[in-house]
Amino acid sequence: IAEAALEIGLERATVRNVAAHLGMSVPGMYHHVRTREELLAIAAAHGLSELPLPEDHGQPWTTWLAEYAHFVYDALVTQPEIIGQIVAGTIDTIRMAQHIERFFTVLAKHGFSVEEADTAYLQLTSAIIGAAVSEVGGRAMEAEGHARLDDLRRATVALGPETVPHV
C-alpha cells in the first residue's frame, strides 16, 4: 500500500486512488488504511526508510554529514508531504529508529558517543527541515505569483525605505 501511494505520488494519494491503483475495492482498502492521513504516514515512513543513506567510504565525518544533509533535504523538497507528516508527528517510529540507527552507526565509526551522535542528528535535521520548509514555501509562493524578493520590494516601498533600510 505504501509503495502504491509513492508510485502515484503523495499529493494524489487518497484511499480511493491507491485502491484503484492496486485493483482493490475501497472497502477492502479501508480494512488496511482508515484515513488519508494514515495512508500518507505509512507511505512517508516507508519512502524515507527505503532511501539508502549516503555511503560511508572513509570520508571525513563532516563530509558525510554534508552528504546526509543534502540527501534529506532533497527527499523533503521532492516530497513535501513528508514535511507535513513530520509536523503532524505521524512518522512511523520503528522506521525512524532504523534510520537513526544507521546515522548513529556512521558517526560511531568516527568516534562519536551516542549522546554526541544524537545531538548532531537533532541539530542537523532541525536545520535541514527548516531549510526544506523554506524552499517548499518559497516555491509555493512563487507558484501563486508572490516571488519573495518582489514581495519584499513592495513591502519596503509600503513601509518606506528609512523604516527598513537593510531590507
Secondary structure, 3 states (H helix, E strand, C coil): CHHHHHHHCHHHCCHHHHHHHHCCCHHHHHCCCCCHHHHHHHHHHHHHHHCCCCCCCCCCHHHHHHHHHHHHHHHHHHCCHHHHHHHHCCCCHHHHHHHHHHHHHHHHHCCCCHHHHHHHHHHHHHHHHHHHHHHHHHHHHHHCCCCHHHHHHHHHHHHCCCCCCCC
